[in-house]
Amino acid sequence: MLLTAAIPAVAAQIVTPVPAPGTDTAQQTLEVLNAQRAANGIPAGITEDQTWSNDCLMHDEYMSMNGNVLTHTEVMGNPGYSAGGAFAGANSVLADGTSWADGNPYEHAPLHLDQLLAPRLDVLGSADADGFTCTTTFPGWTGPAPAALTVYTYPGPGATIYASEVAREQPFTPGTLVGLSPGVKTGPNLLLFVDAPDQSPTDNPATLSQATLSGPSGTVSVVTVDGNTAVPRNDAAGCQSEMLSCFIAPGGFIIPVKPLTPGATYEAHVVVTFAGVQTSHSWSFTTVAIAPDSELTLSGRVLHFRSDSPAPIHVTFTRATGAHGRSTTIAPGRRRRIDLDPGSWRACGVQRASGRFASFQQCLSILVTGTPKIHFGPPRVHGTTVKFRVSFSSVLAGRIATLTITPLTLDCARGACTTTAGAPTTRTLLLRHSITIPLPTKDHGVSLKLQTAAFQLRDAPWVAAEAVSRPFVSR
């Protein structure tokens, strides 16, 4: 990434790892940036200057045509040179291999981010092309001053931010200017902006002092960087004051020297001196909790739950018909057998946030298939008939069944008897609780089989049912 200083045609190089290439438009830039600013209490409503967007497009193309190298300068006579591209190069933040499609590409480059969140920024141009992204900054710091001295922060009051970051900027980051090692993981760089009537938004240093940060474990060690912080002479890029105010809006940074605790609330305090006025400012913010890596799975009729968080998951069951099943609670590493009526169900689990772990929600679709039952009772002889009692699940009442009757013949010789089955016959009937057939002659009998077909009843599938009677032979 490349960062431009708040003086025309002078730049300091900033480099950070970037994700895979993407495509974007100025509209995406506006949507992302305006939403980010509004969520943190910073004036939003930035609009596009289409001429500046075109200038950025030309500068993207210039960099592509000249070795695919990030640069803030264009050399007249080089391929793709244009006055508009030269303007954009000198007045924009630049990056390659990234875009605004997946969020703010400068999120972990604090100096870039400062220029984009500056309270006075109200118009910009932006373009992504040929693997480069370009967004103008200083020329658009033309918004109105507040009616009175005002302090803005990122994250804003009550907002949420990541618990740690590695600022990737070269030749310096705010932290390296005050002794933090390059590439060190710290807490999030807390950005502070101050604005006041009749004050310039550029190269106008504010002083931060008496900064404190406290959280669940007490006071957190912090360092502060502001517009009066010196920058290395070799990296000043034409900034005559050789102070950081050339690169940032009035304000500065509060940097926790160690990562913060995820999922915790912090209270920040700082004294800001600007425009001859000393102001005490306090606010709170919350760090993003760690994802608990939770998962709710179903195996057969058993729900399994795993999670890095110690919190249990509460699962409710809702049927497609609107009916509700009995809810259950499952601890991490445990399982629970569920007992649901046949039908189409939605099981939704909610795991509350616990300690440094975030909350979790997951829903599963569960289709419970019904298994109806049919059973023959023992045959009973009633005069010249044989009656077979039949019991079945209530869901089968009134359904058609297929009855198969297999004739049996008993053959006995030398004290041993065998039963031979004859050719079966079938017929359909309305399922009922008894089947009566004529009494077979001596040494003859029958075996019965009832079958029902699979069927769908509202949202519930039911499988086929079958039952075979005990063989009956007249003796």
C-alpha positions as CSV (number, residue, x, y, z in Angstrom):
1,M,0.0,0.0,0.0
2,L,1.0,3.6,-0.5
3,L,0.0,6.5,1.6
4,T,0.0,10.1,0.5
5,A,1.1,12.9,2.9
6,A,-1.0,16.1,3.3
7,I,1.2,18.1,1.0
8,P,0.9,18.0,-2.8
9,A,2.8,15.5,-4.9
10,V,4.7,14.1,-1.9
11,A,4.2,10.5,-0.7
12,A,5.5,8.1,1.9
13,Q,5.4,4.4,1.0
14,I,3.3,2.1,3.1
15,V,3.3,-1.7,2.4
16,T,0.9,-4.3,3.9
17,P,0.0,-7.9,2.9
18,V,-3.2,-7.9,0.9
19,P,-5.8,-10.5,-0.1
20,A,-6.4,-11.9,-3.6
21,P,-7.4,-9.4,-6.4
22,G,-11.0,-8.2,-6.6
23,T,-13.1,-5.8,-8.6
24,D,-14.8,-2.8,-7.2
25,T,-16.5,0.5,-8.0
26,A,-16.6,3.9,-6.4
27,Q,-20.1,3.0,-5.2
28,Q,-18.8,0.1,-3.2
29,T,-16.2,2.3,-1.6
30,L,-18.8,4.8,-0.6
31,E,-21.1,2.1,0.8
32,V,-18.3,0.5,2.9
33,L,-16.8,3.8,4.1
34,N,-20.0,5.6,4.9
35,A,-21.3,2.6,6.8
36,Q,-18.1,2.3,8.8
37,R,-18.1,6.0,9.7
38,A,-21.8,6.1,10.6
39,A,-21.4,3.0,12.9
40,N,-18.7,4.8,14.8
41,G,-20.2,8.2,15.1
42,I,-18.0,9.9,12.5
43,P,-19.7,12.2,9.9
44,A,-20.8,10.1,6.9
45,G,-22.6,11.0,3.7
46,I,-19.5,11.1,1.6
47,T,-20.2,11.5,-2.1
48,E,-18.3,10.7,-5.3
49,D,-16.4,13.1,-7.5
50,Q,-16.6,11.2,-10.8
51,T,-13.7,13.2,-12.2
52,W,-11.5,12.0,-9.3
53,S,-12.7,8.4,-9.8
54,N,-11.6,8.6,-13.5
55,D,-8.3,10.1,-12.4
56,C,-7.8,7.1,-10.0
57,L,-8.7,4.8,-12.9
58,M,-6.0,6.4,-15.0
59,H,-3.5,6.1,-12.3
60,D,-4.3,2.4,-11.7
61,E,-3.7,1.9,-15.4
62,Y,-0.5,3.9,-15.3
63,M,0.9,1.6,-12.6
64,S,-0.1,-1.5,-14.5
65,M,1.6,-0.2,-17.7
66,N,4.8,0.7,-15.8
67,G,6.0,-2.5,-14.2
68,N,3.0,-3.1,-11.9
69,V,4.7,-1.1,-9.2
70,L,2.8,1.0,-6.7
71,T,3.8,4.7,-7.0
72,H,2.4,8.0,-6.1
73,T,4.2,9.8,-9.0
74,E,3.7,9.7,-12.7
75,V,6.5,10.6,-15.0
76,M,5.6,12.6,-18.1
77,G,6.4,10.6,-21.2
78,N,5.9,7.2,-19.6
79,P,3.2,4.9,-21.0
80,G,-0.3,5.9,-19.6
81,Y,0.8,9.3,-18.2
82,S,-2.0,11.8,-17.7
83,A,-2.5,14.9,-15.6
84,G,-5.5,13.4,-14.0
85,G,-3.6,10.2,-13.1
86,A,-0.8,12.3,-11.7
87,F,-3.2,14.2,-9.5
88,A,-4.8,11.0,-8.2
89,G,-1.4,9.4,-7.5
90,A,-0.3,12.4,-5.4
91,N,-3.5,12.7,-3.4
92,S,-4.7,9.1,-2.8
93,V,-4.1,6.0,-0.7
94,L,-3.1,3.2,-3.0
95,A,-2.9,-0.6,-2.8
96,D,-2.5,-3.6,-5.0
97,G,-4.1,-7.0,-5.0
98,T,-7.1,-5.9,-3.0
99,S,-10.3,-3.9,-3.4
100,W,-13.3,-2.5,-1.4
101,A,-15.4,-5.5,-2.3
102,D,-14.6,-7.3,0.9
103,G,-14.5,-4.3,3.2
104,N,-12.1,-1.5,3.9
105,P,-8.7,-2.7,2.5
106,Y,-6.8,-0.3,4.7
107,E,-8.3,-1.5,8.0
108,H,-4.9,-2.6,9.5
109,A,-2.9,0.3,8.0
110,P,-3.7,2.9,10.6
111,L,-2.3,5.9,8.7
112,H,-4.3,5.0,5.6
113,L,-7.4,4.5,7.8
114,D,-6.9,7.8,9.5
115,Q,-7.1,9.6,6.2
116,L,-10.2,7.8,5.2
117,L,-12.0,8.3,8.5
118,A,-11.0,12.0,8.8
119,P,-14.1,13.9,9.9
120,R,-13.9,16.5,7.2
121,L,-13.8,14.0,4.3
122,D,-17.0,14.4,2.4
123,V,-16.1,13.7,-1.3
124,L,-13.8,11.2,-2.9
125,G,-12.9,9.4,-6.1
126,S,-12.1,5.7,-6.1
127,A,-11.4,3.1,-8.7
128,D,-10.1,-0.5,-8.8
129,A,-8.5,-1.6,-12.0
130,D,-5.7,-4.0,-13.2
131,G,-5.2,-5.3,-9.7
132,F,-4.8,-1.8,-8.1
133,T,-7.1,0.3,-5.9
134,C,-6.9,4.1,-5.6
135,T,-9.0,6.3,-3.3
136,T,-8.5,10.1,-3.0
137,T,-8.2,11.6,0.5
138,F,-6.9,15.1,1.2
139,P,-8.6,17.0,-1.7
140,G,-12.0,15.8,-0.2
141,W,-11.3,17.1,3.3
142,T,-13.8,19.9,2.6
143,G,-16.6,19.1,4.9
144,P,-17.9,21.8,7.3
145,A,-16.3,22.3,10.7
146,P,-18.4,21.5,13.8
147,A,-20.1,24.2,15.7
148,A,-17.9,23.5,18.7
149,L,-14.7,21.5,19.4
150,T,-15.6,17.9,18.9
151,V,-13.8,14.6,19.5
152,Y,-14.4,11.5,17.4
153,T,-13.0,8.1,17.9
154,Y,-12.6,4.8,16.1
155,P,-14.0,2.6,17.5
156,G,-16.7,4.9,18.4
157,P,-18.6,5.0,21.8
158,G,-20.2,1.6,22.4
159,A,-18.8,0.2,19.1
160,T,-17.0,-3.1,18.6
161,I,-13.5,-3.7,17.2
162,Y,-11.1,-6.6,16.9
163,A,-9.0,-7.5,20.0
164,S,-5.6,-7.4,18.3
165,E,-3.9,-6.4,15.1
166,V,-0.6,-6.3,13.3
167,A,-0.2,-2.9,11.6
168,R,1.6,-3.5,8.3
169,E,2.9,-0.1,7.1
170,Q,6.3,0.9,5.8
171,P,8.5,2.9,6.3
172,F,6.7,3.5,9.6
173,T,3.5,2.8,11.5
174,P,2.3,4.9,14.3
175,G,3.6,2.3,16.8
176,T,7.2,2.2,15.4
177,L,7.4,6.0,15.8
178,V,7.2,5.5,19.6
179,G,9.4,2.4,19.9
180,L,7.1,-0.6,19.1
181,S,8.7,-3.2,17.0
182,P,7.7,-3.6,13.4
183,G,5.3,-6.4,12.9
184,V,4.4,-6.8,16.6
185,K,0.9,-7.8,17.5
186,T,-0.8,-5.2,19.6
187,G,-4.3,-4.3,20.6
188,P,-6.2,-2.3,18.0
189,N,-4.9,1.1,17.1
190,L,-7.5,3.4,18.6
191,L,-7.9,6.4,16.3
192,L,-8.8,9.8,17.8
193,F,-9.9,12.9,15.7
194,V,-10.5,16.4,17.0
195,D,-12.1,19.2,15.0
196,A,-13.1,22.7,15.8
197,P,-14.5,25.9,14.2
198,D,-12.0,27.9,12.1
199,Q,-9.3,25.2,12.2
200,S,-7.6,23.6,9.2
201,P,-8.1,19.9,8.8
202,T,-4.5,19.4,7.4
203,D,-1.1,19.7,9.0
204,N,-2.7,21.0,12.2
205,P,-1.3,18.9,15.1
206,A,-3.2,18.0,18.3
207,T,-1.6,16.7,21.4
208,L,-2.8,13.6,23.3
209,S,-1.8,13.1,27.0
210,Q,-2.8,11.2,30.1
211,A,-4.2,8.4,28.0
212,T,-5.5,5.4,30.0
213,L,-7.3,2.2,29.0
214,S,-8.9,-0.3,31.5
215,G,-10.6,-3.6,31.0
216,P,-11.6,-6.8,32.8
217,S,-8.0,-7.4,34.0
218,G,-7.4,-3.8,35.1
219,T,-5.3,-1.1,33.5
220,V,-3.8,-1.8,30.1
221,S,-0.4,-0.4,29.1
222,V,-0.8,2.0,26.1
223,V,1.4,4.4,24.1
224,T,0.1,7.5,22.3
225,V,1.1,9.0,19.0
226,D,-0.2,12.4,17.8
227,G,0.5,15.1,15.2
228,N,3.5,16.3,17.2
229,T,5.2,13.0,17.0
230,A,8.4,13.2,14.9
231,V,8.8,11.2,11.8
232,P,12.3,10.0,10.5
233,R,13.8,12.7,8.3
234,N,14.4,10.2,5.5
235,D,10.7,9.3,5.6
236,A,9.3,12.8,5.9
237,A,8.7,12.9,2.1
238,G,8.9,16.7,1.9
239,C,7.0,17.3,5.1
240,Q,8.8,20.5,6.3
241,S,7.7,20.1,9.9
242,E,8.9,16.5,10.0
243,M,5.9,15.7,12.2
244,L,3.1,13.2,11.8
245,S,0.6,16.0,11.3
246,C,1.6,16.0,7.7
247,F,0.1,12.5,7.3
248,I,-3.0,12.5,9.5
249,A,-6.0,14.6,10.4
250,P,-5.8,16.5,13.7
251,G,-5.7,13.9,16.5
252,G,-3.7,10.8,16.9
253,F,-3.6,7.2,18.1
254,I,-3.8,5.3,21.4
255,I,-2.2,1.9,21.0
256,P,-2.5,-0.9,23.6
257,V,1.0,-2.5,23.6
258,K,-0.5,-6.0,24.0
259,P,-3.6,-7.7,22.5
260,L,-6.8,-7.1,24.3
261,T,-9.1,-9.7,25.7
262,P,-11.7,-10.9,23.2
263,G,-15.4,-10.3,24.1
264,A,-14.5,-7.6,26.7
265,T,-15.6,-4.0,27.3
266,Y,-12.9,-1.4,27.8
267,E,-13.0,2.2,29.1
268,A,-10.7,4.7,27.4
269,H,-9.7,8.2,28.6
270,V,-7.4,10.8,27.1
271,V,-6.8,14.6,27.3
272,V,-6.8,16.3,24.0
273,T,-5.1,19.7,23.4
274,F,-6.2,21.4,20.2
275,A,-6.8,25.0,19.0
276,G,-5.6,26.3,22.4
277,V,-8.2,24.2,24.3
278,Q,-7.6,21.2,26.5
279,T,-10.5,18.7,26.5
280,S,-10.9,15.5,28.6
281,H,-12.5,12.7,26.6
282,S,-13.7,9.3,27.7
283,W,-15.6,6.5,25.9
284,S,-16.0,2.7,26.0
285,F,-15.9,0.0,23.3
286,T,-16.1,-3.8,23.1
287,T,-13.7,-6.2,21.5
288,V,-15.0,-8.9,19.2
289,A,-15.4,-12.2,20.9
290,I,-13.7,-15.4,19.6
291,A,-15.9,-17.6,17.5
292,P,-16.6,-20.7,19.6
293,D,-16.1,-23.1,16.7
294,S,-19.4,-24.7,17.7
295,E,-21.3,-27.3,15.7
296,L,-24.7,-29.0,16.1
297,T,-25.0,-32.3,14.1
298,L,-27.6,-35.0,13.8
299,S,-26.9,-38.7,13.5
300,G,-30.0,-40.7,13.2
301,R,-32.2,-39.4,16.0
302,V,-29.3,-38.2,18.2
303,L,-28.1,-34.6,18.3
304,H,-24.4,-34.0,19.0
305,F,-22.9,-30.7,20.1
306,R,-19.3,-29.7,20.2
307,S,-17.8,-26.3,21.1
308,D,-14.7,-24.6,22.4
309,S,-17.0,-22.5,24.6
310,P,-18.2,-24.0,27.9
311,A,-21.7,-22.6,27.3
312,P,-24.4,-25.2,26.5
313,I,-26.7,-24.9,23.6
314,H,-30.5,-24.6,23.9
315,V,-32.4,-26.3,21.1
316,T,-36.0,-25.7,20.2
317,F,-38.0,-27.7,17.7
318,T,-40.7,-26.3,15.3
319,R,-42.7,-28.4,12.9
320,A,-43.7,-27.2,9.4
321,T,-47.3,-27.3,10.7
322,G,-46.4,-24.8,13.4
323,A,-46.4,-27.3,16.2
324,H,-43.6,-27.2,18.8
325,G,-41.6,-30.1,20.2
326,R,-40.1,-30.3,23.7
327,S,-36.9,-28.2,23.8
328,T,-33.6,-29.5,25.1
329,T,-30.2,-28.2,26.4
330,I,-27.0,-29.9,25.4
331,A,-23.6,-29.3,27.0
332,P,-20.5,-29.2,24.8
333,G,-19.2,-32.7,24.1
334,R,-22.6,-34.3,24.9
335,R,-25.4,-35.7,22.9
336,R,-29.2,-36.0,23.3
337,R,-31.6,-38.4,21.7
338,I,-34.7,-36.6,20.3
339,D,-38.2,-37.9,20.3
340,L,-40.2,-36.1,17.6
341,D,-43.4,-37.0,15.9
342,P,-43.2,-37.9,12.2
343,G,-43.0,-34.7,10.1
344,S,-40.7,-31.9,8.8
345,W,-39.0,-30.1,11.7
346,R,-36.6,-27.2,12.2
347,A,-34.2,-27.6,15.1
348,C,-32.6,-24.3,16.1
349,G,-29.9,-24.0,18.7
350,V,-28.7,-20.9,20.5
351,Q,-25.5,-20.8,22.5
352,R,-25.1,-17.6,24.6
353,A,-21.8,-15.7,24.7
354,S,-19.5,-16.8,27.5
355,G,-16.3,-15.1,28.6
356,R,-14.1,-14.5,25.6
357,F,-16.3,-16.6,23.3
358,A,-19.1,-15.2,21.1
359,S,-22.6,-16.5,20.9
360,F,-23.5,-19.1,18.3
361,Q,-26.7,-20.0,16.5
362,Q,-27.4,-22.9,14.1
363,C,-30.5,-24.5,12.7
364,L,-30.9,-28.0,11.2
365,S,-33.7,-29.4,9.1
366,I,-34.9,-32.7,10.4
367,L,-37.3,-35.0,8.5
368,V,-38.8,-37.7,10.8
369,T,-40.2,-40.6,8.9
370,G,-43.1,-42.5,10.5
371,T,-43.0,-46.3,10.9
372,P,-46.6,-47.6,11.3
373,K,-47.1,-51.0,12.9
374,I,-49.5,-53.9,12.1
375,H,-49.8,-57.0,14.3
376,F,-51.9,-60.2,14.1
377,G,-53.3,-61.7,17.2
378,P,-53.6,-65.5,17.6
379,P,-56.3,-67.1,15.4
380,R,-59.6,-68.1,17.1
381,V,-62.1,-70.6,15.8
382,H,-65.7,-69.5,16.0
383,G,-68.0,-72.3,14.7
384,T,-67.3,-72.6,11.0
385,T,-64.9,-69.7,10.8
386,V,-61.5,-68.6,11.9
387,K,-61.0,-65.0,13.2
388,F,-57.6,-63.2,13.2
389,R,-57.5,-60.2,15.4
390,V,-55.5,-57.2,13.8
391,S,-54.1,-54.3,15.7
392,F,-52.4,-51.4,13.9
393,S,-51.2,-47.8,14.4
394,S,-53.9,-45.2,14.4
395,V,-52.4,-43.5,11.3
396,L,-53.3,-46.6,9.3
397,A,-57.0,-46.3,10.1
398,G,-59.1,-46.2,7.0
399,R,-56.2,-47.1,4.7
400,I,-56.2,-49.8,2.0
401,A,-54.2,-52.9,2.6
402,T,-53.3,-55.9,0.6
403,L,-54.3,-59.3,2.1
404,T,-52.4,-62.3,1.0
405,I,-53.8,-65.7,1.9
406,T,-51.5,-68.7,1.6
407,P,-53.2,-72.2,1.9
408,L,-51.4,-74.8,4.0
409,T,-51.5,-78.6,3.9
410,L,-50.4,-80.8,6.8
411,D,-48.8,-84.1,5.8
412,C,-48.0,-86.7,8.5
413,A,-46.2,-90.0,8.1
414,R,-44.4,-92.2,10.6
415,G,-45.0,-89.8,13.4
416,A,-43.5,-86.8,11.5
417,C,-45.6,-83.9,10.0
418,T,-44.7,-81.3,7.5
419,T,-46.6,-78.3,6.2
420,T,-46.7,-77.5,2.5
421,A,-47.7,-74.1,1.3
422,G,-50.0,-73.8,-1.7
423,A,-50.5,-71.0,-4.3
424,P,-51.3,-67.7,-2.5
425,T,-54.2,-65.4,-3.4
426,T,-54.4,-61.7,-2.8
427,R,-57.0,-59.1,-2.5
428,T,-57.3,-55.5,-1.2
429,L,-59.4,-54.4,1.7
430,L,-60.0,-51.5,4.0
431,L,-57.8,-52.1,7.0
432,R,-59.9,-53.3,9.9
433,H,-59.4,-54.9,13.3
434,S,-60.3,-58.5,12.4
435,I,-60.2,-60.8,9.4
436,T,-62.5,-63.8,9.3
437,I,-62.1,-66.7,6.8
438,P,-64.0,-70.1,6.5
439,L,-62.7,-72.8,8.7
440,P,-60.3,-75.0,6.7
441,T,-61.0,-78.8,6.5
442,K,-59.0,-81.2,8.7
443,D,-55.2,-81.1,8.1
444,H,-55.6,-77.9,6.1
445,G,-54.9,-74.3,7.1
446,V,-53.9,-70.8,6.1
447,S,-51.3,-68.1,6.7
448,L,-52.2,-64.4,6.3
449,K,-50.1,-61.4,5.4
450,L,-51.2,-57.8,5.5
451,Q,-49.3,-55.0,3.7
452,T,-49.9,-51.2,3.4
453,A,-48.1,-48.9,1.0
454,A,-45.9,-46.0,2.0
455,F,-47.7,-42.7,2.1
456,Q,-47.4,-39.0,2.9
457,L,-49.7,-37.4,5.5
458,R,-49.3,-33.6,5.5
459,D,-45.6,-33.0,6.2
460,A,-44.8,-36.5,7.4
461,P,-43.7,-39.4,5.2
462,W,-44.7,-42.9,6.4
463,V,-43.0,-46.2,5.3
464,A,-44.9,-49.3,4.3
465,A,-46.1,-51.7,7.0
466,E,-46.4,-55.5,7.0
467,A,-47.5,-58.3,9.3
468,V,-47.7,-62.1,8.9
469,S,-50.0,-64.1,11.0
470,R,-49.2,-67.3,12.9
471,P,-50.0,-70.3,10.7
472,F,-53.4,-72.0,11.5
473,V,-54.1,-75.7,10.6
474,S,-57.3,-77.5,11.5
475,R,-56.7,-80.8,13.4
